[in-house]
């Protein structure tokens, strides 16, 4: 049976990855900060990315490591540096020391434009570390990810129910990907292959040209049974909203100045030449259907 080590296993993507791995008959060893309930097929390793001993236990005997853990929101660049750069370096060093033959790294499409945000810059630095690691690596740059358990896009669903939805400038377009499709891709990349080794992939839902901000807003509205008025906000106005959010929620703020920087970039559409090989993986979940099932999950869990 294949044994895969996973960081970030208790997060949004990590939980979907574990579900998919167990469904595929893959044994999981997963890093966790807090105690977790026992689960067949999963060995929990208590620790974090700074715990060298925990990482050694995580990696021992693993055929691959899927490095999902990272910081997506931080009050300053140092937070992204510690979580995404230093954290990735310690995982690489542990994998090399344990002799793990395969390394799959979950980066971000924002790494394409590192000058736009501290988050994107930290992911770009982490990618450089992976590329120079000497490991058999593959980097995956997901676009905007959505699905059950996601707390980042949740607020858009909540606001849409009021019949109005503020969005970034009208000119922007972005690709989307359901978390379960991402999980399938990450596991498909575990077996070593000359077609996937030392490659950077940008997966999406298969929609050519991605989604305009207007189209995405209407799709989210449809998922919650509304036809919201879409308000396109300028970067200057979004900066003001981010300032207000920080004043109201402090470190819990969802809209930060750093996020405004890449939200207002006009092109977050995956590049055709960077898509994963179709014979290896294709998205299965149509986005409108995926948004509807996500909204239903939110309702069932009392989040919406």
C-alpha positions as CSV (number, residue, x, y, z in Angstrom):
1,X,0.0,0.0,0.0
2,X,1.3,3.5,-0.9
3,X,2.2,5.7,2.1
4,X,2.0,9.4,1.6
5,X,3.0,12.1,4.1
6,X,0.9,15.2,4.1
7,X,1.5,18.6,5.7
8,X,-1.5,21.0,6.2
9,X,-3.7,17.9,6.6
10,X,-6.2,19.6,8.9
11,X,-6.8,22.5,6.6
12,X,-9.4,23.0,3.8
13,X,-7.3,21.4,1.1
14,X,-5.7,18.9,3.4
15,X,-9.0,17.4,4.6
16,X,-10.2,16.9,1.1
17,X,-6.9,15.3,0.2
18,X,-7.1,12.8,3.1
19,X,-10.7,11.9,2.1
20,X,-9.6,11.3,-1.5
21,X,-6.5,9.4,-0.5
22,X,-8.4,7.0,1.8
23,X,-11.0,6.5,-0.9
24,X,-8.2,5.5,-3.3
25,X,-6.7,3.0,-0.8
26,X,-3.7,5.2,0.1
27,X,-2.3,5.2,3.6
28,X,-1.7,8.6,5.1
29,X,0.7,10.0,7.6
30,X,-0.4,13.5,8.5
31,X,1.1,16.4,10.4
32,X,-1.2,18.2,12.9
33,X,-0.7,20.8,15.6
34,X,-3.6,19.6,17.7
35,X,-4.8,16.2,18.8
36,X,-7.1,14.5,16.2
37,X,-9.6,11.7,16.6
38,X,-8.3,8.3,15.5
39,X,-9.1,7.4,11.9
40,X,-8.5,4.2,10.0
41,X,-5.8,4.6,7.4
42,X,-4.4,7.8,9.0
43,X,-1.5,8.1,11.3
44,X,-1.4,11.5,13.0
45,X,2.0,13.1,13.8
46,X,1.8,15.8,16.4
47,X,3.9,18.9,15.5
48,X,4.4,21.7,13.1
49,X,6.7,22.8,10.3
50,X,9.3,24.0,12.9
51,X,9.4,20.7,14.7
52,X,12.3,18.7,13.1
53,X,11.6,15.5,15.1
54,X,7.9,15.5,14.1
55,X,8.9,16.0,10.5
56,X,11.3,13.1,10.7
57,X,8.5,10.9,12.0
58,X,6.2,12.2,9.3
59,X,8.6,11.3,6.5
60,X,9.9,7.9,7.7
61,X,9.1,5.3,5.1
62,X,6.9,7.6,3.0
63,X,6.9,7.2,-0.8
64,X,6.0,10.8,-1.3
65,X,5.3,14.0,0.6
66,X,2.5,16.4,-0.4
67,X,3.4,19.7,1.1
68,X,0.1,21.6,1.5
69,X,0.7,23.6,4.7
70,X,1.2,27.3,4.3
71,X,0.1,30.8,5.4
72,X,-2.5,32.4,3.2
73,X,-3.2,35.5,5.5
74,X,-0.7,37.3,7.7
75,X,-0.5,40.8,9.2
76,X,3.0,41.4,7.6
77,X,5.5,39.9,5.2
78,X,7.4,38.2,8.0
79,X,4.4,36.0,8.7
80,X,4.4,34.8,5.0
81,X,8.2,34.3,5.1
82,X,8.0,32.1,8.2
83,X,5.1,30.0,7.1
84,X,5.7,29.7,3.4
85,X,9.5,30.0,2.9
86,X,11.1,28.8,6.1
87,X,8.4,26.2,6.5
88,X,8.9,24.8,3.0
89,X,12.7,24.7,3.6
90,X,12.3,22.6,6.8
91,X,10.0,20.2,4.9
92,X,12.5,19.8,2.1
93,X,15.3,19.1,4.5
94,X,13.3,16.5,6.3
95,X,12.3,14.8,3.0
96,X,15.9,14.7,1.8
97,X,17.2,13.3,5.1
98,X,14.5,10.6,5.2
99,X,15.1,9.7,1.5
100,X,11.6,10.4,0.4
101,X,11.7,9.9,-3.4
102,X,8.8,12.2,-4.4
103,X,7.9,15.8,-3.5
104,X,4.6,17.5,-4.5
105,X,4.4,21.1,-3.5
106,X,1.1,23.1,-3.5
107,X,2.0,26.7,-4.4
108,X,-0.3,29.3,-5.8
109,X,-1.0,31.1,-9.1
110,X,0.0,34.3,-7.3
111,X,3.6,33.1,-7.5
112,X,3.5,34.2,-11.2
113,X,3.4,37.8,-10.0
114,X,5.5,38.0,-6.9
115,X,5.7,41.8,-7.0
116,X,2.0,42.1,-6.4
117,X,1.8,40.7,-2.9
118,X,3.9,39.4,0.0
119,X,1.9,36.2,-0.2
120,X,2.8,35.7,-3.9
121,X,6.4,36.7,-3.2
122,X,6.7,34.1,-0.4
123,X,5.3,31.3,-2.7
124,X,7.7,32.3,-5.4
125,X,10.6,32.0,-3.0
126,X,9.3,28.6,-1.8
127,X,9.1,27.4,-5.4
128,X,12.8,28.3,-5.9
129,X,13.7,26.2,-2.9
130,X,11.8,23.3,-4.2
131,X,13.4,23.5,-7.6
132,X,16.9,23.6,-6.1
133,X,16.2,20.8,-3.6
134,X,17.6,17.9,-5.6
135,X,14.3,16.1,-5.1
136,X,12.0,14.6,-7.7
137,X,9.6,17.5,-7.4
138,X,6.4,18.8,-9.0
139,X,4.8,22.2,-8.3
140,X,1.1,22.8,-8.5
141,X,-0.2,26.4,-8.8
142,X,-3.9,26.2,-8.1
143,X,-6.1,29.2,-9.0
144,X,-8.9,30.2,-6.6
145,X,-10.0,27.0,-4.8
146,X,-13.5,26.5,-3.5
147,X,-15.6,23.8,-2.0
148,X,-16.9,22.4,1.3
149,X,-15.0,23.6,4.4
150,X,-13.6,26.6,2.7
151,X,-13.8,29.7,4.9
152,X,-12.1,32.1,2.4
153,X,-14.9,32.3,-0.2
154,X,-17.7,31.8,2.4
155,X,-18.1,35.5,2.9
156,X,-19.0,36.0,-0.8
157,X,-21.8,33.5,-0.4
158,X,-23.1,35.2,2.7
159,X,-23.0,38.7,1.1
160,X,-24.7,37.4,-2.1
161,X,-27.7,36.3,-0.1
162,X,-28.4,40.0,0.6
163,X,-28.8,40.6,-3.1
164,X,-25.7,42.6,-3.7
165,X,-22.1,41.5,-4.2
166,X,-19.0,43.7,-4.2
167,X,-16.3,42.5,-6.5
168,X,-12.8,43.6,-7.8
169,X,-12.6,45.8,-10.9
170,X,-14.6,44.7,-13.9
171,X,-11.7,44.0,-16.2
172,X,-10.3,41.1,-14.2
173,X,-10.6,37.4,-15.0
174,X,-9.7,34.3,-12.9
175,X,-9.7,30.6,-13.1
176,X,-11.4,28.4,-10.5
177,X,-11.0,24.8,-9.2
178,X,-13.0,22.6,-6.9
179,X,-11.0,21.3,-3.9
180,X,-11.8,17.7,-4.8
181,X,-10.4,18.1,-8.3
182,X,-7.3,19.5,-6.8
183,X,-7.0,16.6,-4.4
184,X,-7.3,14.1,-7.3
185,X,-4.5,15.9,-9.1
186,X,-2.1,15.9,-6.2
187,X,-2.6,12.2,-5.7
188,X,-2.2,11.5,-9.4
189,X,1.2,13.2,-9.2
190,X,2.5,10.9,-6.5
191,X,3.9,8.2,-8.8
192,X,7.2,9.3,-10.3
193,X,7.0,10.0,-14.0
194,X,9.2,11.8,-16.5
195,X,6.1,13.6,-17.7
196,X,5.4,15.2,-14.3
197,X,8.8,15.4,-12.6
198,X,10.4,18.9,-12.5
199,X,7.3,20.5,-13.9
200,X,5.0,23.4,-12.8
201,X,1.3,22.8,-13.4
202,X,-1.6,25.2,-13.4
203,X,-4.9,23.3,-13.1
204,X,-8.4,24.7,-13.4
205,X,-12.0,23.7,-14.0
206,X,-11.5,23.6,-17.8
207,X,-13.4,26.8,-18.6
208,X,-11.5,28.5,-21.5
209,X,-10.5,32.1,-20.5
210,X,-11.6,31.6,-16.9
211,X,-14.3,33.6,-15.3
212,X,-14.9,37.4,-15.3
213,X,-15.5,38.9,-11.9
214,X,-19.1,39.6,-13.0
215,X,-19.7,36.0,-14.1
216,X,-18.3,34.7,-10.9
217,X,-20.5,37.0,-8.8
218,X,-23.6,35.9,-10.7
219,X,-22.6,32.2,-10.4
220,X,-22.3,32.5,-6.6
221,X,-25.6,34.4,-6.5
222,X,-27.3,31.6,-8.5
223,X,-25.8,29.0,-6.0
224,X,-27.6,30.7,-3.1
225,X,-30.8,31.4,-5.0
226,X,-30.2,35.1,-5.7
227,X,-29.5,37.4,-8.6
228,X,-27.2,39.9,-6.9
229,X,-26.4,43.4,-8.0
230,X,-22.7,43.3,-8.8
231,X,-20.7,46.3,-7.7
232,X,-17.2,46.5,-9.1
233,X,-14.9,48.3,-6.7
234,X,-11.8,50.2,-7.6
235,X,-8.4,49.3,-6.0
236,X,-8.5,52.5,-4.1
237,X,-11.9,51.7,-2.6
238,X,-10.8,48.2,-1.8
239,X,-7.8,49.5,0.0
240,X,-10.2,51.5,2.1
241,X,-12.4,48.5,2.8
242,X,-9.2,46.5,3.8
243,X,-8.2,49.3,6.2
244,X,-11.7,49.2,7.8
245,X,-11.7,45.4,8.0
246,X,-8.3,45.5,9.8
247,X,-9.7,48.1,12.3
248,X,-12.8,45.9,13.0
249,X,-11.3,42.4,13.0
250,X,-7.6,42.9,13.5
251,X,-5.6,39.7,12.6
252,X,-8.9,38.0,11.7
253,X,-9.5,40.4,8.8
254,X,-10.2,38.6,5.5
255,X,-9.6,41.5,3.2
256,X,-6.1,42.8,3.7
257,X,-4.0,45.3,1.7
258,X,-1.9,42.4,0.6
259,X,-4.9,40.6,-0.8
260,X,-6.1,43.7,-2.5
261,X,-2.9,43.8,-4.5
262,X,-3.5,40.5,-6.3
263,X,-7.3,40.7,-6.3
264,X,-7.1,43.7,-8.6
265,X,-4.6,42.1,-11.0
266,X,-6.5,41.6,-14.3
267,X,-5.3,38.1,-15.2
268,X,-5.4,35.1,-12.9
269,X,-6.3,32.7,-15.7
270,X,-4.2,29.5,-15.9
271,X,-1.9,29.3,-18.9
272,X,-2.8,26.6,-21.5
273,X,0.8,25.4,-21.8
274,X,0.9,24.9,-18.0
275,X,-2.1,22.7,-17.7
276,X,-1.5,19.1,-16.4
277,X,-1.5,16.4,-19.1
278,X,-5.1,15.4,-20.0
279,X,-4.2,11.7,-19.9
280,X,-3.1,12.2,-16.3
281,X,-5.9,14.4,-15.0
282,X,-8.9,16.5,-16.0
283,X,-11.3,18.4,-13.8
284,X,-14.6,16.6,-13.2
285,X,-16.7,19.1,-11.3
286,X,-18.5,21.8,-13.4
287,X,-18.1,25.0,-11.5
288,X,-21.8,26.1,-11.3
289,X,-22.7,22.7,-9.9
290,X,-19.7,22.8,-7.6
291,X,-20.7,26.2,-6.2
292,X,-24.3,25.0,-5.7
293,X,-23.2,21.9,-3.7
294,X,-20.8,24.1,-1.7
295,X,-23.6,26.4,-0.8
296,X,-25.7,23.4,0.2
297,X,-22.8,22.2,2.4
298,X,-22.6,25.6,4.0
299,X,-26.3,25.5,4.8
300,X,-26.2,22.0,6.2
301,X,-23.4,22.9,8.5
302,X,-25.0,26.1,9.6
303,X,-22.3,28.3,8.1
304,X,-24.7,30.0,5.7
